[in-house]
């Protein structure tokens, strides 16, 4: 399967939908804040008005961005049970440190290293895609190459 910049997991798609819903629910409140700040008088020296206007612009911009993401999203579900693909959880062993870690391979916009979610387009993700348990792959990272061995793949 050919992955594109817009490839994402079903969970990532759902997460964007939830953020859009949350922002749309917050929009009337932001508009109300802007109207209240405008009613305070002189707009040239009204910090509340400037802040409310900026916040509403930011919300609208974020909504446009997220809606574009969904418009062009390519939702990918794993097809091969024994191969590293987007959406899969992978346990790897770092050969140089003899250390193991677990990651989920996700789309670019879902990546969150704190949650052990790495993009399929990251150096580690790119090296592991389409490989199987037991494969040792070389990761071409900006700070130098290293090797990892795929220990386990979960749906």
Buried (B, 14 or more C-beta within 10 A) or exposed (E): EEBEEBBBBEBBBEBBEEBBEEBEEBBEEBEEBBEEBBEEEEEEEBEEBEEBBEBBEEBEEEBEEBEEBBEEBBBBEBEEEEBBBBBBBBBBBBBEEEEEBEBBBBBBBBBEEEEEBBBBBBBBBBBBBEBEBEBEBEBEEEEEEBBBBBBEBEE
